[in-house]
Amino acid sequence: MEATTRSGHRAVGAHVFAGGFTLGVKEICDVACQLEVHDFGRHTCEEVVGVPFCNYDSFEKWPDMRGEAAWLFANPRCTGFSCITAGYDDSLHGPWAKQTIDIHDVCQYGVRHGFEAIIWESVQQAYSVGRPLLDHLRDELFVPADYRIAHLFLNAASFGNAQARKRYFFVAYKRDRQFNIAPPQIGANQPTCYDAIGRLRDRECWEGDVNGRFLDYDANTYTSLTRDERAILPHLPTGWNANDVGAYMPHLLPEKMRWQWDNRMSEAPFSCMHVVTRLGWLRPFPTIHSSACRFIHPEFDRPCTVGEIASAMGWGDLIPRGPRPVAQLAKGVVPAVGRWLAEQVVAYLDDEWGDQDWESSYDANRGCWVGEESRGAVEKVFDMTQYVGRHLDPTDYPVPAVARPYEWQAHYDAKTLAKRR
């Protein structure tokens, strides 16, 4: 067995895909391997993260890790996203959607092999469409196996990340120890795009194909745009996308896009998830999703590069490898969140909380976290989604000036005033 890290504990990942979660956990615990049934992210996991990628046809073939790892972490697919091998039909949404098979895999494998803690992330498996599934897992699987449940609602901005990336984590832990949390220490200001990618603005960049047809991309490559998309970039002020141009300056839309706008069936005919959108230096970085390669740089008329998006996810200078690097990043957990979660599991494994058993909530009036007794409860909740610093005052530090046509300024001011009203 390999030497463990400073925590003295070992973990195993399952359904982590590209390995963003693993990257964070690995800073605290040794990670034995990453178990998959989808061969997505293999190159990144093995060559960048540095963890063995063990791909099998089903979770039933995953090896028995008892004695090799104390806890299990996972990032399974959720309802409505990540349709790898799931198809595109009516069964993609809801608590029993096709993708939730990954969640069942993780939970059954974890209980069957008796891990001390099982923690997984999902966007939607919380108290919305996924609640029936959570109730089923609690009552039919975990409670009979003598686990308790903790629900963690986290915002990556609380951990120094530039995104307001709100996610849900499900934690099943053995009853013989208490699982609580130690909130992170955050800065006074919420991080911004400038914090995330400002240091990369002087890199030479070039247009390339980063969608998997070719693998010759690197940190400086940005996705190809259509001719129409390129045409509107000079007219995009901070925070605008093609729908805003249509609403306030439709004469600037190229002919095809103008026709789409004039014959629209909704207020936003251009997909808000896939449309080009201008970022702002002093704004938080938008939540990164699989189409985030359409995020336009705050200063230059080009999309953000693979390296810039990786930096905004908290990967530092590391770059995903293999197909669809932006999608690999988007499907992952911010490494800083993974590191913090590993710290909480280590505190649980080391029994640092003793007999303290409490829920946690943030008291805005007192400006601190308070513990509420939950002794004997099956479930408890830790909601940290609002725990972020204040927005940056533009006078706090200078950022590069952005030259834009004067033409849109009156429209931009009118839109800003309308929002404030």
N, C-alpha and C positions, 0 to 999 in steps of 0.2 A: 504493500500500500504506500502511496506517495505521502510525503511529509505534509502535515496540515499547516494551515496558516496560523496567525497569531491567536485566533479565537479558539483553536483546538477542536473545532467542529467541522464536519463535512456535510455537504449538501448534494442533491442531485436535481437536475432540471428536467422537466417534461413539457413538451409542446411549447418550447421557447422560441422555436423558429430561428431567427437570425442571431439571437443571443444578447439583446440589450439588457434584459433582466440578469442574465448570467454575468455580464460584464460588471454590473454593480455588486452582485452577491460575491463574486470572486475576490473583491477587495477585502472581504471580512472572513469568508469561509472558503476552504478548498472545495471545488466543484468536481465531483467524481466523473460525471459525464452528462450529456444532454440526450434525452430519450425522445425520439420522434417517430411519427408514422407518415410525415410529409417531408419530402426531400427538398425543403426550402430553407435556405440559409446555411447549408452545409459549409460552403467555402468560407463564409464569414465566421462561423462558429469555430471551425478548425484552424483557419489561417490567421484570423485577427483576434478573436477572443481567446483562443488557445485551449479549447476544451474538446474532448472526443465527442463526435457527433454519431450517435448510434441509431440508425434508422431501421425500423422493423415494419412488417406489414400491419401489425395491430399491437395494441398495448399488452395483449395476452402474452406476447413474445418478449416483452421487456424483461431484463434480468432481475433477479432478486437482489436488491441492494441492502438487505439487512446486514449490519456489521460494516457496511461500506459508507453509509450516509445516515445522519440523524434526522434530516428533514428534507422535504420535497417542496420545490417551488415551480410554478408553471405560468404560462401566458396563453391559455387555450383560446380558440376562436369563440366569438360571441354571436348573438343573433343579429343578422343583417350586415355583417362585415366579413372580410377575410373568406371569400367563397372558394378557397382552394379545395378542389375535388368535390365541392358540395353542389355544383350546378347552379342554375338560375331559375328556380321555380317558386311556387307559392309556399313551400315549406322552409323558406330561408329565415322567417321571422317568428318571434314568440318564444316562450320558455322551452319548447320541445323542438326547436328548429334543428336542421341537419347538423349545423356547426356545433351544437351543444354536445355532440358525441365526444368531442375532445374533453369537455368538462367531466363527463361521466368516466372517461378513461382515467383522467388524473385522480379523481376521487376514489374510484374503485381500486386502482393500483395502490394509492397511498394507504388506504385502510387495510387492504389485503396484506401489505408488507409492514404494517405497524409503525409508520414513521411517527416521530414525536410531534411533529408539526407539519401541516400541509397548507400551503398558501398559494392562491392563484388570483390572477387579475382578469377582469373583464370590464368592458365599457358598459354593457347593458344588464348584466346579471345582478342587479341590485334590487331596489324596492320598486321596480316598475314592471316591465314585461317578464322579468326573470324571477320574481318573487315566488311563484308556484314551484319553480325548480329548486330554489334555495330551501323552501319548506320541505320538499321531498328529500333532498340530500341530508338535511338536518335530522328529520324524523326517521327516515328509513335506513340511513347509512351511518352517519356520524354519532348520533346520540346512543344507538345500540352498541356501538364500538367504544363507548366511554370517552368520546371527545366533547369538548365544548366549542363554541363558535364565537369568533369576533369578526365584526364587519368594519373595514377601514375605508373611509372615503377620503381620498387624498388629492391634493393639488400640487403638481410638480413645481409650481412657482414657490411653494413653501420650502423647497429644497434647493433654492438658488437657480432653478432653471428658468429660461426666458419665456416658456410657454405657460399659460394658464390651463394646464392639461389635467383635467379632473378625471380620476379613475377610481374604480372600486376594487378592493382586495378582500377576498374571503379567506379567513384563517381558521383552520380546525386544529385544536391543540389538546393534548392529554390533560385530564382533570387533576393529575397529581402535582401540577405546578400552575402558577398564575401567569397569564399573559396580559401585560399592560404595555403602555407605550411611553417613551420619552420624546416629546416633541423636538423637532430640529431647531437649531438656533439660526434664524434668518436675518438678513440685512435689513436696514431701514427702508430701502427702496426695492420695488419689484424689478427684477432684471428686464432689460429691453433688448430689442434687436441689435442695438449697438454693442451691448455687453456680449451678445451671442456671436455676432459675425463681424463686428467692426474691425477686429484685428486682421481679418482676411481680405480687406477691401483692396489691397495693392497687389493681390495675386493676378497673374495672367490667366484669362479664362477663355474657353472656346466652346462652341456649340457641338453637341454630340448626341448620340442615341444612348440613353440610359434606361431604356425600357426592356432590356433583356435580349434584343435581337443580336446585339454585338456586346462584347465584354471588354472593349478597349477604352472604357471610361476611367477617370481617376478623380481626385479631389477637385480638380479645376474644371470639370466638365459640367455643362448645364444642358437641359433637355432641348430638343428641337421644337421650334414654334411654327405655326402656320404663318403664311404671308399676312393674313388679316390680323392675327395676333400681334405680329411685329409692328404693323402699321399703327396700332393704337397705343403702343407703349409710351411714345413721347408725350402723350396727352393724359397719362395716368398720374394724378397727384397722390399723395400719401393716403392710403386706405381705400382707394377707388379700385373698381373692377369694371369690366365691360358693361355691366348693367347700369352702373352709375354714369358712364359716358352716354349710354342710350337715353337715360332719364334727363340729363342736363345739357349734353352736347351731341345730340344724335347726328348732326351733320358731319361729325368727325368719324363716325363708324364707316368702315369699308362697305362696299356695295352689298355684298352677301349678308354681312351682319346687320346692315341697315334694314334689309328686307326682313330678316328674322325679327328685328325689333318692331318694325311697323306691323307685322302680322302675328305678333305675340299673343299667346293665350293666357299669359300670367304677367305679373309685374316684373318677374326675373326670368326672361326666356333663356339666358345663358346660365348653364349649371353653376351654382355658387360654389360647388366643391371643385369643379374642373376649370373654372374661368381664371384668366390671368388677373392677379391682384397685387397692387403695389403695397409693399411693406413700408413702415415708418421707423426711422432710427430710434425715436424716443417712445415707441409703442412696444408692448410685449410682442414676442414672436407668436404668430397664430398657431393653433394646435396643428401639429404636423400629421397629415393623413397621406394615403397612397398617391394622391394627386398634388401633393405639395410641391412637385417640380414645376408648378405653374405660379409659384410665389415669385413676384418680381422684386429685384433688389431695390432697396430704398433709394439708391443713388444712380445706379446704372440701368440702362434699358435692356436688361437681360434677366432671365430667371436666376434664382439662387442656384449655386452649384451643389453638387453632391457633398462636397466638403463643408459648405456653409450649413446645409441642412443637418449634416451629422454633428456639427458643432452646436447647432441650436438644440439638438437632442441630448447634448452633454457627452458626446463621444470623444471630445477633444480633437486630436488629429487622426484618429482611427477612421478608416473608411470601409464600409461593407464591400464584400466581393461576391462575384456571381451575379445572377440575373436580378433585375429590378431593385437596385440599391435603395432608392427612396422608399419603396414599399416595404423593404426590410426594416428600415428605420421606423417607419410609421406604425408598423404592427407591434413595435416593441415597447418595453418599459424604459423610462428614463433611468440611466444607470445610477444617478444619485438617489433615486427612490429605491432602487434595488439594494443599494448599499445600506440605506437606512432601515429597510425591512429586515435585512440580514442582521443588523445590530439588534433589532428588537427580538428576533428569534434567538439570538445568542444569549441575550439577557434572560429570556424565558428558559432556555436549556440550562443555564447556569443557576437558575432559581434565585435570581437577584431580587425579585419582588416579594419573596417570602410568602406571608399569608395575606398580603395586600391584594384586594380584588375590587377593581373599580372601573367604571366607565369614564370617559374623558370628554369634556366639552370646553369650548373656548368662551370665556366670559369677556365680552367686548368692553364692558364697563371697568372691569378690573385689569384688563390687558394681560391676562394670563390663563393658563390651563388649570382647570379644577377637576378633582376626582369625585366621582359619585359612586357610592357603594352599590355593588351589584352581586353581593355574596349569594351563591347558590343558583344564579341565573344560568340558563343554557346559552343564551346569546347576550352579547353586549356590543355597543356601537362606539366607534371613534370617528367623529366627523371633523376633518381638517381641511375641508374644501375652501374655506374662506380665510385660512390662516396664511396671508401673504402681506408683504410690505406695502407701503403706500406707493402710488404712482409717482414716477420721477418728475420733479420740477424741471422744466426745460432749461432753467438757468443754472442747474447743478453742475453741468459740464458741457462743453461745446461738442458738437458733432459736425461732420462735413456738410457744407452747404450743398443744397440740391437746386440746380437751375432747371426751371420748368417754364413752359410758355405762359405768358401773362394772361392769355385768353381764358383759361379756366378759373382764374382766381375769384371772380365774382360769383360764379356758380358754386364753387367750393365753399365760399363764405356763406352763401345762402343755405346750402345744405347743412353746414355745421350749426348755424343759428336755428334752423328748423328742428334739428335733433335736440338742441338744448331746451327748446320750448316744450 
